[in-house]
Amino acid sequence: MKRQLSLVILCASLAGAVIAQPTQKPPLHGKHWMAITGKPLAATAGAMIFDRGGNAVDAACAMLAATCTMWDVLSWGGETQALIHNPKTGRVIAINALGIAPTGATPEFFKEKGYNFPPEYGPLAAVTPGTPGGICYMLAEYGKLSLKEVLAPAMEMAAGYPIDAQTANSIERGKERIKQWPYSKAVFLPHLGEEREAPEAGEIFVQEDLLATLQKMVDAEQTALKAGKTRKQAIMAAYDRFYTGDIAAEIVRGNREQGGLFTMEDLANWKPIQEEPLKTNYKGIDVYKLREWTQGPVLLQALNMLENFDLKKMGYNSPEYIHTIYQTMNLAFADRDFYYGDPYFNPQSPIKGLLSKAYAKERIKLINPQQNEPRPQPGDPYPFEGKSNPFKTLLSQRDRLLADTAGLQELDNFVPKHDAAGGQLGTLEFDLATSETAESLYNDRLLRGTTTVEAADAEGWVVSITPSGGWLPACIAGRTGIGMSQRMQSFVLDSLINPFNVVAPGKRPRVTLTPSLAMKAGKPYLSFAVQGGDTQDQNLLQFFLNAVEFDMTVQRATEAANINSNQLWLSLGGTQFKDRMPRPGSILLGHDTSQDVVEQLKAMGYAVKLGNRTSGPINAIFIDHEHGSLWGGSSNNGEDYGIGW
């Protein structure tokens, strides 16, 4: 590289003159650019692109391509969700590159197979690929470099890179499922028949089919450039080859051969969408999230409610603070679970009412300051946008219908039972919590993660991405090397759970994936994201409050212990109701929480669990306008890494 890169692991500050705070990772500072993502090699890919003259969009696309190639709990057949600050316009824009349900994906289709939710794995779990289209669109519209330049690090890795232990061991753990899919078996199990069939940590992992697919995209771009096409047109020629050409044909063939539903029309009809993001203002800070096809508005709803409390006076992670945060999050998630869905399908979500400040004030009236509410219900946001709720009858019957559908005899079975000592969650009648295995499986689904990509540069481009899909064990589509998404499982099959998120061909599922950007005084302030399924906006809410209310440095805010609520419907998991039902009163706290705090929470009706890890790896960039610098933060909960210059 032309410049020496700062390879310091992350830590940082949210203000120019801030007292140093103890953290497990030291600081990363940058004057020109910052690149943070889920793997050290992928962060290096971002640094390489910056060093070659790319902007933050170019670098973000390179990091995304690298993490997909490294199977950092995602693949090329997954989905991409992004927020971008454009310094030329001063606007924050949203990129919707989430795939759609294929032809034939109906509630009746899945119910006939005995499912209450679409499956977790395999070709029937796949929505159409979104990430390749998202990369091409972002790069064409807002990048500076060619697709060939931006994909170069990923292509070098596809030709062979030293696989990390986390990924290699994940392949070994999932090998029995991988063996069900011939194309996955050929890629992931190079030592078939031996005791360890997956690659070993440090072994050079080669993906010839993926390299050929990426080369085809680059060839399409370069051919278009030679024919006199513009840079943008050439990049979109690569896009066309993926979605309508020979790559698409092999994806569809491979998907259908293994029992999937993809058609050529499904891939050709899908397009990435540039949208206006949603936002709210919290104490002078504009916070931006993606629309209601994600769970992102949960954070905005929670901030609208929490601005009515004196959180700083309560104290960080005091019993009062924890209770207030928990109750607020549960109210917002109850709305998510019923009202969020694809805005390009009917019925239309009442998102204006949901984000109304007046609605937030009505919602917090339901908070009992002394006791947990075990069954928070969706509210009625329709009057706050001047409409009548068409689902009043369904809402009034919802608890009873859910109990009947799940096979529960009494509504009280939604409420936790405590032992004599208090606080221990009892069996929820359908045997969800009767063993450590069931408990571990539930928590794994709650915390299931992917990766994040954060990038910023001195010009003012700021990018926040939460990509996902095609995680291990992944089903690869034919000879493409493309691992297919598993996002179909985030649909529901019955409107009694969520009438806005019922599966239909061409529709996008309501996902957990939720990048974040904040602006202050009209300038970029914070870019932040986290992996972790349904916990994402729980973790991001607390990160934001740590910084804004408790004056934590950006690194301290990423490392600080969070609380997690399980009192919500899981968006990922098994195909039966028992796999997804809320866990009333269940709360995860940091392992060093004082016994006094634990006992006070038990007395309020909480089933307390302590853990070393209370969030996925939070990645963040603080833009320090006072000093003209960038500060990076990345929590100590994963392999996430950053580089700045």
C-alpha positions as CSV (number, residue, x, y, z in Angstrom):
1,M,0.0,0.0,0.0
2,K,1.1,3.6,-0.6
3,R,0.5,4.6,3.0
4,Q,1.2,3.0,6.3
5,L,-2.2,1.8,7.7
6,S,-3.2,2.2,11.3
7,L,-3.9,-1.4,12.3
8,V,-4.9,-0.6,15.8
9,I,-7.8,-2.5,17.2
10,L,-10.7,-0.3,18.1
11,C,-11.6,2.2,20.8
12,A,-12.6,5.8,20.8
13,S,-14.3,8.9,22.1
14,L,-17.5,10.8,21.5
15,A,-16.1,14.2,22.3
16,G,-12.8,16.0,21.8
17,A,-11.8,16.4,25.5
18,V,-13.1,13.3,27.1
19,I,-11.7,11.6,30.2
20,A,-10.2,8.2,29.2
21,Q,-12.5,5.3,30.1
22,P,-11.3,1.7,30.7
23,T,-12.0,-0.6,27.8
24,Q,-10.7,-3.9,26.6
25,K,-9.8,-2.6,23.1
26,P,-7.5,0.4,22.6
27,P,-8.5,3.3,20.4
28,L,-8.6,3.7,16.6
29,H,-8.3,7.2,15.2
30,G,-8.4,8.4,11.6
31,K,-8.2,11.6,9.8
32,H,-8.9,10.5,6.2
33,W,-11.0,7.4,6.6
34,M,-12.3,4.6,8.8
35,A,-13.3,1.0,7.9
36,I,-14.9,-1.5,10.3
37,T,-16.4,-4.9,9.8
38,G,-16.8,-8.4,11.1
39,K,-13.4,-9.9,10.1
40,P,-9.9,-8.5,10.2
41,L,-9.2,-9.6,6.6
42,A,-12.4,-7.9,5.4
43,A,-11.5,-4.7,7.2
44,T,-8.1,-4.9,5.4
45,A,-10.1,-5.1,2.1
46,G,-11.8,-1.8,2.9
47,A,-8.4,-0.2,3.7
48,M,-7.0,-1.4,0.4
49,I,-9.9,0.3,-1.5
50,F,-9.5,3.5,0.4
51,D,-5.7,3.4,-0.4
52,R,-6.6,3.0,-4.1
53,G,-8.6,6.2,-4.0
54,G,-12.1,4.9,-3.3
55,N,-14.6,6.6,-1.1
56,A,-16.5,5.2,1.9
57,V,-19.1,3.6,-0.5
58,D,-16.4,1.8,-2.5
59,A,-14.7,0.6,0.8
60,A,-18.0,-0.5,2.3
61,C,-18.9,-2.6,-0.9
62,A,-15.4,-4.2,-0.8
63,M,-15.8,-5.1,2.9
64,L,-19.3,-6.5,2.2
65,A,-17.9,-8.6,-0.7
66,A,-15.1,-9.9,1.5
67,T,-17.3,-10.8,4.4
68,C,-19.6,-12.7,2.0
69,T,-16.6,-14.6,0.6
70,M,-15.4,-15.5,4.1
71,W,-18.9,-16.8,5.1
72,D,-18.9,-14.3,8.0
73,V,-22.4,-15.7,8.9
74,L,-23.5,-14.5,5.5
75,S,-23.0,-15.3,1.8
76,W,-23.4,-13.7,-1.6
77,G,-27.0,-15.0,-1.9
78,G,-28.1,-13.0,1.1
79,E,-29.5,-9.6,1.6
80,T,-28.1,-6.1,2.1
81,Q,-29.6,-3.2,4.1
82,A,-27.8,0.2,4.1
83,L,-28.0,3.8,5.1
84,I,-25.7,6.3,3.3
85,H,-25.0,9.9,4.1
86,N,-24.3,11.7,0.8
87,P,-22.2,14.9,1.5
88,K,-23.0,16.3,-1.9
89,T,-26.7,16.6,-1.0
90,G,-26.5,16.5,2.8
91,R,-29.2,13.8,2.8
92,V,-29.3,10.3,4.3
93,I,-30.6,7.7,1.9
94,A,-31.7,4.1,2.4
95,I,-30.9,1.1,0.3
96,N,-33.4,-1.8,0.3
97,A,-31.6,-4.8,-1.2
98,L,-33.6,-7.5,0.4
99,G,-34.7,-10.4,-1.7
100,I,-38.3,-11.5,-2.3
101,A,-40.3,-14.6,-1.8
102,P,-40.3,-16.7,-5.0
103,T,-43.2,-17.9,-7.1
104,G,-45.3,-20.5,-5.2
105,A,-44.3,-19.3,-1.7
106,T,-47.7,-19.1,-0.1
107,P,-49.1,-19.8,3.4
108,E,-50.9,-22.8,2.0
109,F,-47.8,-24.3,0.5
110,F,-45.9,-24.2,3.8
111,K,-48.9,-25.3,5.9
112,E,-49.4,-28.3,3.7
113,K,-45.9,-29.4,4.8
114,G,-46.8,-29.1,8.4
115,Y,-45.1,-25.8,9.1
116,N,-46.3,-22.9,11.3
117,F,-43.4,-20.8,9.9
118,P,-41.3,-21.3,6.7
119,P,-38.2,-23.5,7.3
120,E,-34.9,-22.3,8.8
121,Y,-32.6,-24.0,6.2
122,G,-32.4,-25.3,2.7
123,P,-33.7,-24.1,-0.7
124,L,-37.2,-23.4,0.7
125,A,-35.8,-21.0,3.2
126,A,-34.4,-18.8,0.5
127,V,-35.6,-15.4,-0.8
128,T,-34.0,-14.2,-4.0
129,P,-30.4,-12.9,-3.7
130,G,-30.1,-9.3,-2.8
131,T,-26.5,-8.6,-1.9
132,P,-25.0,-8.7,-5.5
133,G,-27.6,-6.2,-6.7
134,G,-27.1,-4.0,-3.6
135,I,-23.4,-3.9,-4.2
136,C,-23.8,-3.0,-7.9
137,Y,-26.4,-0.4,-7.2
138,M,-24.5,1.4,-4.4
139,L,-21.3,1.3,-6.3
140,A,-22.8,2.5,-9.6
141,E,-24.7,5.4,-7.9
142,Y,-22.3,6.6,-5.2
143,G,-18.9,5.0,-5.6
144,K,-15.9,6.1,-7.6
145,L,-14.1,2.9,-8.6
146,S,-15.0,0.1,-11.0
147,L,-16.6,-3.2,-9.9
148,K,-13.3,-5.0,-11.0
149,E,-11.3,-2.8,-8.5
150,V,-13.8,-3.2,-5.7
151,L,-14.2,-7.0,-6.1
152,A,-10.5,-7.6,-6.4
153,P,-9.9,-8.4,-2.7
154,A,-12.9,-10.8,-2.5
155,M,-11.8,-12.5,-5.7
156,E,-8.3,-13.0,-4.4
157,M,-9.9,-14.5,-1.3
158,A,-12.1,-16.8,-3.4
159,A,-9.0,-18.1,-5.1
160,G,-7.8,-19.1,-1.7
161,Y,-7.5,-17.5,1.8
162,P,-6.5,-18.9,5.2
163,I,-9.8,-19.8,6.8
164,D,-10.4,-18.6,10.4
165,A,-11.2,-21.0,13.2
166,Q,-14.6,-19.6,13.9
167,T,-15.8,-20.3,10.3
168,A,-14.0,-23.6,10.0
169,N,-15.5,-25.0,13.2
170,S,-18.9,-23.8,12.2
171,I,-18.6,-25.8,9.0
172,E,-17.6,-28.9,11.0
173,R,-20.5,-28.5,13.5
174,G,-23.0,-28.2,10.6
175,K,-21.5,-30.9,8.3
176,E,-24.4,-33.3,8.7
177,R,-26.8,-30.8,7.3
178,I,-24.3,-29.7,4.7
179,K,-24.1,-33.2,3.4
180,Q,-27.8,-33.0,2.4
181,W,-26.8,-30.5,-0.4
182,P,-24.4,-31.7,-3.0
183,Y,-23.0,-28.3,-4.0
184,S,-22.5,-27.3,-0.4
185,K,-20.8,-30.6,0.4
186,A,-18.3,-30.1,-2.5
187,V,-17.3,-26.6,-1.3
188,F,-17.3,-26.9,2.5
189,L,-16.0,-30.5,3.1
190,P,-12.7,-30.9,1.4
191,H,-11.7,-33.8,3.7
192,L,-14.8,-35.9,3.2
193,G,-14.6,-39.3,4.9
194,E,-11.9,-38.2,7.4
195,E,-12.6,-37.6,11.1
196,R,-12.7,-33.8,10.5
197,E,-14.3,-33.2,7.2
198,A,-14.3,-29.3,7.3
199,P,-11.1,-27.3,6.6
200,E,-8.8,-26.7,9.5
201,A,-8.1,-23.2,10.9
202,G,-5.4,-21.6,8.8
203,E,-5.9,-24.0,5.8
204,I,-6.2,-22.3,2.4
205,F,-9.9,-22.4,1.6
206,V,-10.6,-22.3,-2.2
207,Q,-13.9,-21.5,-3.8
208,E,-13.5,-22.1,-7.5
209,D,-17.2,-21.8,-8.4
210,L,-17.6,-18.5,-6.5
211,L,-14.5,-17.1,-8.2
212,A,-15.9,-18.0,-11.6
213,T,-19.2,-16.3,-10.8
214,L,-17.4,-13.1,-9.7
215,Q,-15.2,-13.2,-12.7
216,K,-18.3,-13.4,-15.0
217,M,-19.6,-10.2,-13.3
218,V,-16.3,-8.4,-13.8
219,D,-16.1,-9.7,-17.4
220,A,-19.6,-8.2,-18.1
221,E,-18.4,-4.9,-16.8
222,Q,-15.2,-4.8,-18.7
223,T,-16.9,-5.8,-22.0
224,A,-19.4,-3.0,-21.5
225,L,-16.6,-0.5,-20.9
226,K,-14.8,-1.6,-24.1
227,A,-18.1,-1.1,-25.9
228,G,-18.1,2.6,-24.8
229,K,-20.6,2.3,-21.9
230,T,-20.3,4.6,-18.9
231,R,-18.9,3.4,-15.6
232,K,-22.4,3.2,-14.2
233,Q,-23.8,1.4,-17.2
234,A,-20.9,-1.1,-17.1
235,I,-21.5,-1.9,-13.5
236,M,-25.2,-2.5,-14.2
237,A,-24.2,-4.8,-17.1
238,A,-22.6,-7.0,-14.4
239,Y,-25.9,-6.7,-12.4
240,D,-27.8,-7.9,-15.5
241,R,-25.6,-10.9,-16.0
242,F,-26.2,-11.9,-12.4
243,Y,-30.0,-11.5,-12.4
244,T,-31.0,-12.2,-16.0
245,G,-28.1,-14.0,-17.6
246,D,-26.2,-17.3,-17.2
247,I,-25.5,-16.7,-13.5
248,A,-29.2,-16.4,-12.8
249,A,-29.9,-19.5,-14.9
250,E,-27.6,-21.6,-12.8
251,I,-28.9,-20.2,-9.5
252,V,-32.4,-21.1,-10.5
253,R,-31.4,-24.5,-11.8
254,G,-29.4,-25.3,-8.6
255,N,-32.2,-24.0,-6.4
256,R,-34.9,-26.0,-8.1
257,E,-32.8,-29.2,-8.4
258,Q,-32.6,-29.2,-4.6
259,G,-36.3,-28.6,-4.0
260,G,-36.6,-24.8,-4.2
261,L,-39.1,-22.5,-5.9
262,F,-37.0,-19.9,-7.8
263,T,-37.9,-18.9,-11.3
264,M,-36.0,-16.8,-13.8
265,E,-38.8,-14.3,-13.6
266,D,-38.3,-14.0,-9.8
267,L,-34.7,-12.9,-10.2
268,A,-35.4,-10.7,-13.2
269,N,-38.3,-8.9,-11.6
270,W,-36.5,-8.1,-8.4
271,K,-34.8,-4.7,-8.1
272,P,-32.9,-2.9,-5.3
273,I,-34.9,0.1,-4.1
274,Q,-33.6,3.5,-2.9
275,E,-35.9,4.8,-0.2
276,E,-36.4,7.7,2.1
277,P,-35.4,6.5,5.6
278,L,-37.5,7.0,8.7
279,K,-36.2,9.2,11.4
280,T,-37.0,10.8,14.8
281,N,-35.4,13.5,16.8
282,Y,-34.1,12.7,20.3
283,K,-32.9,15.7,22.2
284,G,-31.6,17.5,19.1
285,I,-30.2,14.5,17.4
286,D,-31.8,13.1,14.2
287,V,-31.7,9.3,14.2
288,Y,-32.3,7.5,10.9
289,K,-33.4,3.9,10.4
290,L,-34.7,1.8,7.5
291,R,-38.4,1.5,6.9
292,E,-40.9,-1.0,8.4
293,W,-39.7,-3.9,6.2
294,T,-37.0,-4.0,8.9
295,Q,-37.4,-3.8,12.7
296,G,-35.5,-0.5,12.6
297,P,-38.5,1.7,13.6
298,V,-38.5,-0.1,17.0
299,L,-35.5,2.0,18.0
300,L,-37.3,5.2,16.9
301,Q,-40.4,4.3,18.8
302,A,-38.4,3.5,21.9
303,L,-36.6,6.8,21.7
304,N,-39.9,8.6,21.4
305,M,-41.1,7.0,24.6
306,L,-37.9,7.3,26.5
307,E,-37.5,11.1,25.9
308,N,-40.3,11.4,28.5
309,F,-38.1,10.0,31.3
310,D,-35.0,11.4,33.1
311,L,-32.8,8.5,32.2
312,K,-29.6,10.1,33.4
313,K,-31.0,10.7,36.9
314,M,-32.0,7.0,37.1
315,G,-28.4,6.0,36.5
316,Y,-26.8,3.5,34.1
317,N,-28.2,0.0,34.6
318,S,-29.9,0.8,37.9
319,P,-33.0,-1.3,38.6
320,E,-35.3,1.7,37.6
321,Y,-33.4,2.3,34.4
322,I,-33.3,-1.4,33.5
323,H,-37.1,-1.7,34.2
324,T,-37.9,1.4,32.1
325,I,-35.8,0.3,29.2
326,Y,-37.2,-3.3,29.3
327,Q,-40.8,-2.1,29.4
328,T,-40.3,0.5,26.7
329,M,-38.6,-2.0,24.4
330,N,-41.4,-4.6,24.9
331,L,-44.1,-2.0,24.0
332,A,-42.2,-1.1,20.8
333,F,-41.6,-4.8,19.9
334,A,-45.2,-5.6,20.5
335,D,-46.0,-3.1,17.8
336,R,-43.3,-4.5,15.6
337,D,-44.6,-8.0,16.0
338,F,-48.1,-7.0,14.7
339,Y,-47.7,-3.9,12.5
340,Y,-44.4,-4.1,10.6
341,G,-44.1,-5.6,7.0
342,D,-43.3,-4.9,3.4
343,P,-44.5,-1.4,2.6
344,Y,-44.9,-2.3,-1.1
345,F,-47.7,-4.7,-0.3
346,N,-51.1,-4.2,1.3
347,P,-52.1,-3.7,4.0
348,Q,-50.0,-0.6,4.6
349,S,-48.4,-0.3,8.0
350,P,-49.6,2.7,10.1
351,I,-46.0,3.8,10.4
352,K,-46.9,7.5,10.7
353,G,-49.0,6.8,13.8
354,L,-46.4,4.4,15.2
355,L,-43.7,7.1,15.1
356,S,-46.0,9.8,16.4
357,K,-44.7,11.5,19.6
358,A,-48.3,11.7,20.9
359,Y,-48.7,7.9,20.4
360,A,-45.5,7.4,22.3
361,K,-46.9,9.3,25.3
362,E,-50.0,7.1,25.2
363,R,-47.9,4.0,25.2
364,I,-45.8,4.9,28.2
365,K,-49.0,5.2,30.3
366,L,-49.1,1.4,30.2
367,I,-45.8,1.1,32.1
368,N,-46.2,0.0,35.7
369,P,-43.1,1.4,37.5
370,Q,-43.2,-1.4,40.0
371,Q,-43.9,-4.5,38.0
372,N,-43.2,-6.2,34.7
373,E,-46.1,-6.5,32.3
374,P,-45.8,-10.1,31.0
375,R,-48.1,-9.7,28.0
376,P,-47.5,-6.3,26.3
377,Q,-50.1,-5.8,23.5
378,P,-49.8,-4.0,20.3
379,G,-51.2,-0.5,20.5
380,D,-53.6,1.4,18.2
381,P,-51.6,3.9,16.2
382,Y,-54.3,4.5,13.6
383,P,-56.0,7.4,15.4
384,F,-52.7,9.2,15.4
385,E,-52.7,9.4,11.7
386,G,-56.4,10.2,11.5
387,K,-57.6,6.7,10.6
388,S,-59.7,3.9,12.1
389,N,-57.9,0.6,12.9
390,P,-59.1,-2.2,10.5
391,F,-57.7,-4.8,12.8
392,K,-59.5,-3.9,16.1
393,T,-61.4,-7.2,16.2
394,L,-58.3,-9.2,15.5
395,L,-56.4,-7.4,18.2
396,S,-59.2,-8.0,20.8
397,Q,-59.1,-11.7,20.1
398,R,-55.4,-12.1,19.5
399,D,-54.3,-13.6,22.8
400,R,-57.1,-16.1,22.8
401,L,-56.4,-17.1,19.2
402,L,-52.7,-17.4,19.8
403,A,-53.3,-19.6,22.8
404,D,-55.6,-21.8,20.9
405,T,-53.3,-22.1,17.9
406,A,-50.2,-22.9,20.1
407,G,-52.2,-25.5,21.9
408,L,-52.2,-23.7,25.3
409,Q,-55.1,-24.4,27.6
410,E,-55.1,-21.1,29.5
411,L,-54.0,-17.6,28.7
412,D,-52.0,-17.6,32.0
413,N,-49.6,-20.0,30.4
414,F,-48.1,-16.9,28.7
415,V,-47.1,-15.7,32.2
416,P,-43.9,-17.0,33.8
417,K,-44.2,-19.1,37.0
418,H,-41.6,-18.5,39.7
419,D,-40.2,-20.8,42.3
420,A,-40.0,-20.1,46.0
421,A,-36.8,-18.1,45.5
422,G,-38.4,-16.0,42.9
423,G,-37.3,-15.1,39.4
424,Q,-36.9,-18.5,37.8
425,L,-38.8,-19.0,34.6
426,G,-41.0,-22.1,34.8
427,T,-42.2,-24.3,32.0
428,L,-44.4,-22.4,29.5
429,E,-46.8,-25.4,29.2
430,F,-45.5,-26.2,25.7
431,D,-42.2,-27.4,27.2
432,L,-40.0,-24.7,25.8
433,A,-37.8,-24.3,28.9
434,T,-37.6,-27.8,30.3
435,S,-33.9,-28.4,29.5
436,E,-30.6,-26.6,29.0
437,T,-30.7,-27.7,25.4
438,A,-34.0,-26.0,24.7
439,E,-32.8,-22.9,26.6
440,S,-29.6,-22.8,24.7
441,L,-31.4,-23.2,21.4
442,Y,-33.8,-20.4,22.2
443,N,-31.0,-18.0,23.2
444,D,-29.0,-19.0,20.1
445,R,-32.0,-18.0,17.9
446,L,-32.5,-14.8,19.8
447,L,-28.8,-13.8,19.5
448,R,-28.2,-15.2,16.0
449,G,-25.9,-12.8,14.2
450,T,-24.4,-11.9,10.9
451,T,-22.0,-9.0,10.4
452,T,-22.0,-5.2,10.0
453,V,-20.0,-2.8,7.8
454,E,-19.2,0.8,8.8
455,A,-17.2,3.2,6.7
456,A,-16.6,7.0,6.7
457,D,-14.3,9.3,4.9
458,A,-13.0,12.9,5.1
459,E,-15.3,14.0,2.3
460,G,-18.4,13.2,4.4
461,W,-19.5,9.9,3.0
462,V,-20.8,7.7,5.8
463,V,-22.1,4.2,5.3
464,S,-23.8,1.8,7.7
465,I,-24.8,-1.7,6.5
466,T,-26.2,-4.7,8.2
467,P,-26.0,-7.5,5.6
468,S,-27.1,-11.1,6.2
469,G,-28.4,-14.4,4.7
470,G,-26.7,-17.5,3.5
471,W,-25.1,-18.2,6.8
472,L,-23.6,-21.6,7.7
473,P,-24.8,-24.3,7.2
474,A,-25.7,-22.8,3.8
475,C,-27.3,-24.4,0.8
476,I,-25.3,-23.4,-2.3
477,A,-27.1,-22.8,-5.6
478,G,-25.7,-25.1,-8.2
479,R,-22.2,-24.4,-9.6
480,T,-22.3,-20.7,-8.6
481,G,-20.6,-20.8,-5.2
482,I,-23.5,-18.7,-4.0
483,G,-25.0,-19.6,-0.6
484,M,-28.7,-19.0,-0.6
485,S,-30.5,-16.8,1.9
486,Q,-32.5,-18.3,4.9
487,R,-34.6,-15.1,5.3
488,M,-38.0,-16.8,4.3
489,Q,-38.3,-17.9,8.0
490,S,-39.0,-14.3,9.0
491,F,-42.4,-14.4,7.3
492,V,-45.5,-15.5,9.2
493,L,-48.2,-17.8,7.8
494,D,-51.1,-16.4,9.7
495,S,-52.4,-12.9,10.1
496,L,-53.3,-13.5,13.7
497,I,-49.5,-13.0,14.4
498,N,-48.9,-10.2,11.9
499,P,-51.3,-9.3,9.1
500,F,-48.6,-7.2,7.4
501,N,-46.0,-9.9,7.2
502,V,-47.8,-12.9,5.7
503,V,-45.7,-14.6,3.1
504,A,-46.6,-14.0,-0.6
505,P,-44.7,-14.3,-3.9
506,G,-42.8,-11.1,-4.6
507,K,-43.0,-9.9,-1.1
508,R,-40.1,-9.0,1.3
509,P,-40.1,-10.5,4.8
510,R,-39.9,-8.2,7.8
511,V,-36.3,-8.6,8.9
512,T,-34.3,-7.8,12.0
513,L,-31.5,-6.2,10.0
514,T,-31.1,-2.6,11.1
515,P,-28.2,-0.2,10.3
516,S,-28.3,3.2,12.0
517,L,-27.1,6.8,11.3
518,A,-27.4,9.9,13.5
519,M,-27.1,13.5,12.5
520,K,-26.4,16.5,14.8
521,A,-26.7,20.1,13.7
522,G,-27.1,18.9,10.1
523,K,-23.9,16.9,10.1
524,P,-23.1,13.2,10.4
525,Y,-22.6,12.3,14.1
526,L,-22.8,8.5,14.6
527,S,-22.8,5.5,12.3
528,F,-23.6,2.3,14.3
529,A,-24.9,-1.2,13.8
530,V,-24.8,-4.7,15.4
531,Q,-25.5,-8.3,14.6
532,G,-27.8,-10.4,16.7
533,G,-31.3,-11.1,15.3
534,D,-34.1,-9.8,17.5
535,T,-31.6,-8.2,19.9
536,Q,-30.2,-5.7,17.4
537,D,-32.3,-2.7,18.2
538,Q,-32.2,-3.6,21.9
539,N,-28.4,-3.3,21.8
540,L,-28.3,-0.3,19.5
541,L,-30.8,1.6,21.6
542,Q,-28.6,1.1,24.7
543,F,-25.4,1.9,22.8
544,F,-27.0,5.2,21.7
545,L,-28.2,6.0,25.2
546,N,-24.8,5.1,26.6
547,A,-23.2,7.7,24.4
548,V,-25.9,10.5,24.6
549,E,-27.2,10.1,28.1
550,F,-24.2,8.8,30.0
551,D,-21.3,10.4,28.1
552,M,-19.5,7.2,27.3
553,T,-16.8,7.2,24.7
554,V,-17.8,5.3,21.6
555,Q,-15.6,2.3,22.5
556,R,-16.9,2.2,26.1
557,A,-20.5,2.4,24.7
558,T,-19.9,-0.6,22.5
559,E,-18.4,-2.7,25.3
560,A,-20.9,-1.7,28.1
561,A,-23.2,-4.4,29.4
562,N,-26.7,-4.4,27.9
563,I,-29.9,-5.9,28.9
564,N,-31.8,-8.3,26.6
565,S,-35.5,-9.0,26.6
566,N,-36.9,-12.3,25.3
567,Q,-40.5,-11.0,25.7
568,L,-41.1,-10.8,22.0
569,W,-41.8,-13.1,19.0
570,L,-38.6,-14.5,17.5
571,S,-38.0,-13.6,13.9
572,L,-35.7,-16.6,13.3
573,G,-36.0,-20.2,14.4
574,G,-37.9,-23.4,14.2
575,T,-41.1,-24.0,12.2
576,Q,-43.5,-24.5,15.2
577,F,-45.1,-22.0,17.5
578,K,-43.2,-23.3,20.5
579,D,-40.0,-22.3,18.8
580,R,-41.0,-18.6,18.5
581,M,-43.3,-17.7,21.4
582,P,-42.3,-14.8,23.7
583,R,-40.6,-15.6,27.0
584,P,-42.5,-13.4,29.5
585,G,-40.3,-11.7,32.1
586,S,-37.1,-13.3,30.8
587,I,-34.2,-10.9,31.0
588,L,-30.4,-11.3,30.3
589,L,-28.1,-9.1,32.4
590,G,-24.3,-8.8,32.5
591,H,-22.5,-11.3,34.6
592,D,-21.1,-8.6,37.0
593,T,-24.6,-7.2,37.8
594,S,-24.8,-6.7,41.6
595,Q,-26.9,-9.2,43.6
596,D,-28.9,-6.3,44.9
597,V,-30.0,-5.2,41.4
598,V,-30.8,-8.9,40.6
599,E,-33.0,-9.3,43.7
600,Q,-34.9,-6.0,43.0
601,L,-35.6,-7.1,39.5
602,K,-36.8,-10.5,40.7
603,A,-39.2,-8.8,43.0
604,M,-40.6,-6.9,40.0
605,G,-41.4,-10.2,38.2
606,Y,-38.3,-10.8,36.2
607,A,-36.7,-14.1,35.4
608,V,-33.1,-13.1,35.5
609,K,-30.2,-14.8,33.6
610,L,-26.6,-13.6,33.8
611,G,-24.2,-13.8,30.9
612,N,-20.7,-12.8,29.8
613,R,-22.1,-11.7,26.4
614,T,-25.1,-9.4,26.4
615,S,-24.9,-8.1,22.8
616,G,-23.5,-8.9,19.5
617,P,-20.4,-7.0,18.3
618,I,-21.5,-3.4,18.1
619,N,-19.5,-1.4,15.5
620,A,-19.6,2.4,15.4
621,I,-18.0,5.5,14.0
622,F,-18.1,8.9,15.7
623,I,-17.5,11.9,13.4
624,D,-15.6,14.5,15.5
625,H,-16.3,17.8,13.7
626,E,-14.6,19.8,16.4
627,H,-11.2,18.2,15.6
628,G,-11.7,17.0,12.0
629,S,-11.2,13.4,12.9
630,L,-13.0,10.0,12.9
631,W,-13.2,7.7,15.9
632,G,-14.0,4.0,15.7
633,G,-15.5,1.7,18.2
634,S,-16.0,-2.1,18.1
635,S,-17.2,-4.2,21.1
636,N,-15.2,-7.1,22.5
637,N,-17.8,-9.7,21.7
638,G,-16.6,-11.0,18.4
639,E,-13.9,-10.9,15.7
640,D,-14.9,-7.5,14.4
641,Y,-12.0,-5.2,13.5
642,G,-11.3,-1.8,12.1
643,I,-8.6,0.1,10.3
644,G,-8.2,3.9,10.2
645,W,-5.9,6.4,8.5
